Amino acid sequence: MYNWKWEIENDDFLERTLKRCSEKSIILPTFEQLKKPQTIPEDIKKQLAFVDLDEVHPANLFRINWCNDPVTKQIGDINYFEIPKEITGVKARIIGLVGKHFPTGAHKVGATYGCLAPYLVTGRFDPEYHKAVWPSTGNYCRGGTFNSALLSVHPVAILPEEMSRERFDWLRKYGAEIYATPGCESNVKEIYDKCHELEAESDAYLIMNQFDQFGNAIWHYEITGYTIEQVFNMISKKDQRLSGYVSATGSAGTIGAGDYLREKFPMIRVLASEALQCPTLLMNGFGGHRIEGIGDKHIPWIHNVKNTDVVAAIDDEDPLRILRLFNEKSGQQWLAQQGVSKTDLEKLPLLGISGISNMISAIKMAKFYEMNENDVIFTIFTDSVDLYHSRLQEMNEHWGSYNLQQAELDWTSVIKKQSIDYVKDLTYYDKKAIHNLKYFTWVEQQGKDVSELNAQWYDDNYWPERFSIAPKWNQLIEEFNKKVANL
């Protein structure tokens, strides 16, 4: 049912979790500390100076925030990057939070903590028995594997077999039990099928499904939404407004920050981005695509569709071409000739494939709504080129080596001439049609209650109840940490 009571479910599970955390010297950060990392205890901040970003060390749980300084290893300023107008070609400012400086090199580790922490502190997870299963189309299973390693929990990663080689190599390095499911980025049902297979095999497999776990969206509501608000307040000039928030739909965690931003900036437009080759929101479509990490072919259970104003579909070849432009030597040389500063050129590798897709979606938004210098659009640069060097190699092998002429062609055709096609401004009934798609995945296939599906649309308290649970979780985490300290 949809009325939550986050109470202790199993005292034995909780006791074993407390014991595990005591033995491993694990302290769980509250959502409030990750939201405002300057409030992290000083003794933990001192520890971080001696802990590498990707080291399996419990102090790294406190690095699950947007403010990690990779040079000093300390809590620093918010990591964000404003794409220069010499690149975007639009008047509106386009700014992205940078995910590279999270542990694992991607922001998805936040979503996994948002899902796992409430289970730990309420006795829903037994670290001595359960295997934490992280179904994913990319970075979520990496984040889950990392957090599992910190807690000495057995991680299980499920992801499509056509994801980048770097993802699989990383998962093996951290000891994940890996299942590569058929298909590519948009083959989410095959991931669910594998989850059901494992559940039928043993109740030791506990599925941490990012597509229906509200901890995913709540982490972004609390932390990503608040962080964007802080950046806007720092960088905005007179008469500027926060006009847009752009996020790939994916598991609908990141787009949950839009619910927070709507409360602070009521006139904001929230854009959901997807691949043109799989236009599920745009036209109930299906298909395979190459924008890794964004998922498709269904509407996540945790997506508050009522808070989505517009949908944009991106041709999956476009972000791949811009990945080359941003990272090949000739691409950077051509951009420098157009006036892009050395400092900005050095930051372009901070954008991976889905981050570039988000940038292109923001450009579409700026053009569609004819935005000007007073409009600021925020988006998310989820991961960096570090996860896609094999893709660059593949493109060089298949398309030929990169040169200045190709750089000019890519920028002109993908960015300068990016049009407002495949953009849909959603009416009330457009949104309801998208919401209704949840029925086929979640009620018919996954056994959800249709009454809760209806509550998501008709009950005005449904989403506020979900997004207001973080203070309760903070209290539970604080009580949990005190018990660990007293063991």
Secondary structure, 3 states (H helix, E strand, C coil): CCCCCCCCCCHHHHHHHHHHHHHCCCCCCCHHHHHCHHHCCHHHHHHHCCCCCCCCCHHHHHHCCCCECCCCCCECCCCEEEECHHHHCCCCEEEEEECCCCHHHCCHHHHHHHHHHHHHHCCCCCCCCCEEEEECCCHHHHHHHHHHHHCCCEEEEEEECCCCHHHHHHHHHCCCEEEEECCCCCCHHHHHHHHHHHHHHCCCEEECCCCCCHHHHHHHHHHHHHHHHHHHHHHCCCCCEEEEEEEECCCCCHHHHHHHHHHHCCCCEEEEEEECCCCHHHHCCCCCCCCCCCCCCCCCCCCCHHHCCEEEEECCHHHHHHHHHHHCHHHHHHHHHCCCCHHHHHHHHHCCHHHHHHHHHHHHHHHHCCCCCCEEEEEEECCCHHHCHHHHHHHHHHHCCCCHHHHHHHHHHHHHCCCCCCEEECCHHHHHHHHHCHHHHHHHHCCCCHHHHHHHHHCCCHHHHHHCCHHHHHHHHHHHHHHHHHC
